[in-house]
Amino acid sequence: MEAESKKEFWSWGKSLFAAVIIAILVRQFLFTPVIVSGESMEPTYHDKNRVVISKISSLDHFDKIVFHAPTAKEDFIKRVIGMPGDTVVMKDDVLTINGKEYPEHYLDSNKAALPEGQNLTQDFEVTVPEGQLFVMGDNRTNSMDSRIFGSIAEDSVVGKVKFRFYPFSEIGSPE
């Protein structure tokens, strides 16, 4: 009976060890949870929201990403506005990328809170260098982003936000 107990113990031990190794590998190379810090992505994400990022996803315009901040020790979460080689123009709160206008519906509630005639985002024009991304927070009046520190290196990206899992009342993938 004792030999059978040892056998079962080692069987469970090996299974547990394998599960831990798989979990570490998945977290290190595929997906990882992140806690949002600050208000720069409101109303899309709020301080203390918890999200899952994918470390293997390709990036495109308007993706939400987590990256190593060029001016701080912590990671930032922002929205990709410009890809390498893009010319990004903001004029009277209208975003134009490479000559095409793009509506930013995720900013509607922030724009509605402004006094009549005031713009949410100041005007600018920038061409994104190769190997770089131009990123902005959704809370344009309170976001340290590429308008302040310039474009970020593509290799500073930790991952693309895939899913919010906390708070439970807001589970899902917001716009």
Secondary structure, DSSP 4 states (H G I P E B T S, - for coil): -HHHHHHHHHHHHHHHHHHHHHHHHHHHHTEEEEE--SSTTTTTS-TT-EEEEESS----TT-EEEEE-SSSSSEEEEEEEE-TT-EEEEETTEEEETTEEE--GGGHHHHHTSPTT--SS--EEEEPPTTEEEEE-SSGGG--SHHHH--EEGGGEEEEEEEEEESGGG-B---
